[in-house]
Amino acid sequence: KYWCWCFWSLEVEVLDLLSAKEIAVRAIDETHNTQPEKLIWNVMGMMNNCWFRVKMNVCKPHKGEIGIVFEHPTQPGNQSGGWMAKERHLEISAVAPPTLKKSISTPFMNTASKMYSMSEVRKHNSSDSAWIIVHGHIYDVSRFLKDHPGGVDSILINAGTDCTEEFDAIHSDKAKKLLEEFRIGELITTGYTSDSSPNTSVHGSSSISSFLAPIKELVQTPTRSVALIPREKIPCKLVDKQSISPDVRKFKFALPCEDQVLGLPVGKHI
């Protein structure tokens, strides 16, 4: 298949724009199949190419004349903004439970919800007990493993970790509402480090210094035979870069040590 850009224009009366709330553009192929009007969730968990809508609002610039502000659904790249973000915020606000207030005497929220440290969450990284963290909330998704459309491995690879970015990138609003059924508590983040708990955290420079060993006593960690570690990121050096075509590049990375093997099991490349 070959793709190209087709630029076109359409003249519209300004008075028509002033009375309209949005401009919508949709495409139709040669068999008269058109794009869906709204974003629809599908089995693959991917977003569809729906109508492109630009919202219009009448404004008054600094000199008093009447103007029209055009707002796109999103902003370029990772920038925040756009009318879709505003509508989503209003929907969440309409169905969200009352905001939990913080107690003055404690840094934790005054709620009956259980609080867990990051070290406790890391222990639940198997199919028997799979916990994940999304936006500071902890979910036990063990019961959902067999029903997950993306398979068991896509959950287990993130079990025991904070997978907020991965979850938001590929899941629909329907999936996010379904996740709330599995919430079991909140992550301890205020006043303590991720690996501490209220009873074991260390405060004060004098206490911390007692746990620090002199530099001369540090022993170099033996080199692992396998490079990859589940749920951990490792640095790899870029050793070669080839330009295959104007928009295709081939990158070659080296493992941290020459005597290591990659250690990627068959079928675990997600």
Residue, then its C-alpha position, 0 to 999 in steps of 0.5 A: k500500500y502507498w500513502c500520501w497527504c491530500f491537502w484541501s480547503l473549504e470556505v465557511e461563513v464566519l457567522d456560521l462558525l459563531s453559531a456552531k460549537e465544533i467542526a467535525v471531519r470524517a473520512i470515507d473509503e472507496t467502499h463507503n465505510t466511514q470512521p466511527e463517531k466516537l472512540i470505541w473500546n475493542v478486544m485488543g485494547m487499542m483506540n480507534n481512528c474516529w471523527f476528528r473534532v475541533k471545538m470552537n469558543v467565542c472570545k473577546p481579545h484585548k481590543g474588544e473585537i469578537g474572536i473565535v478560539f479553536e481547541h484541538p482534542t489533544q496537544p502535540g507530543n506529551q503536552s497536557g491540554g485539549w478538550m478531551a482532557k477537560e471532558r475526561h476530568l469532568e466525567i471523573s469528577a462526576v463519578a468520583p467519591p468524596t475527596l478524603k481529607k487528611s488528618i492534622s495529627t498524621p501525614f496519612m489520610n484519615t481513612a479506613s483503607k489499608m496502607y502498604s509500603m513498597s517493600e510489602v507490594r514487591k512481595h506479591n509478584s506471582s500468579d498466587s498473589a499479584w499486586i500492582i500500583v496505579h496512581g498510588h492505589i494498590y490492587d490485588v488482580s490475582r482473580f483477574l489473571k485468567d480473564h485478562p484479554g492481554g494474557v497472564d504474562s502481561i500482568l505478571i511482568n508488572a506484578g509487585t511494581d508501579c505500572t501507572e504509565e503502562f496501564d494508562a497507555i493501553h487501557s480504556d476508561k471501561a478497564k479503569k473502572l473495572l480495576e476499582e473492584f480489585r483495590i485493596g489499599e493505598l501506597i505509603t508515600t508521605g513521610y516514608t521512603s518506598d522501602s520503609s514502613p511506619n514502624t521500621s523507617v529511620h529518621g535523623s542523620s545520626s541513625i542513618s550514618s550507623f547503617l553506612a559502611p566505609i567505602k573500603e569495606l564495600v565488596q564488588t558484586p559478582t558479575r551475573s551470567v544472565a543480563l536481564i532481571p525481571r521487572e528491573k531496568i539495566p543500562c546497555k551501551l549503544v555500540d552501532k547505529q545503521s540508517i536503513s532508510p529515511d525513516v528506519r534505523k537499526f540500533k545495536f546494544a551491548l550487554p553490561c558484560e561480555d560474558q553475559v547472555l541475554g536470558l530472555p525466555v522463549g515467548k517472554h518478549i512482551 
